[in-house]
Every structure is written in structure tokens, then in C-alpha cells.
Amino acid sequence: MVRLGQKTCQTPEQFKARSQNLGHEGVLTTFTSYGEVAARRQGEIIHSLGNCPVNSAGERTDEMAEALVRKMLALGLVKSGS
């Protein structure tokens, strides 16, 4: 279910909904428990990033990163300015 969500969710809100559907209180539980990417797949993903149009993939990535940082701040996992 998590791997399917990683492939199909295009916004932080969609991934959050998938996380909640799995019974996780926080999306970080989903990321930290199931977020590991096999080394081979990691290489494929990184290689393909060079082929992504900045406006489509980049904006979604920025949104996901910002949502993750906001959540980590809210949970006290990091401090502002760290």
C-alpha cells in the first residue's frame, strides 16, 4: 500500500490521506517505517530527476518537502533555524 502511494500520490495531501488510511497518526510514520528505497531503484530515481521538467516535478517535490518540514517542526523533531 505504501509503495503504491509513493507512486500514485502527487500531492502531500494525497500522501497524508493514504498515511491516515493505513492508521498512522503522522505521515512521518509512513515515511520512516516504509520509506526505504532499494539502492538500485534509488539510482534509477536520481538518474531520472535530470529528465524531469522543473515546473511539474520540482513544484510537487517542493510542496512535499515543505509539508514534511512543517510536520517535523510541529512534532518538535527539529527546531526552527536548525
ABEGO torsion letter per residue (X at the ends): XAAAAAAABABAAAAAAAAAAAGBABAAAAAAAAABBBAAAAAAAAAAAAABBAAAAAAAAAAAAAAAAAAAAAAGABBBGX
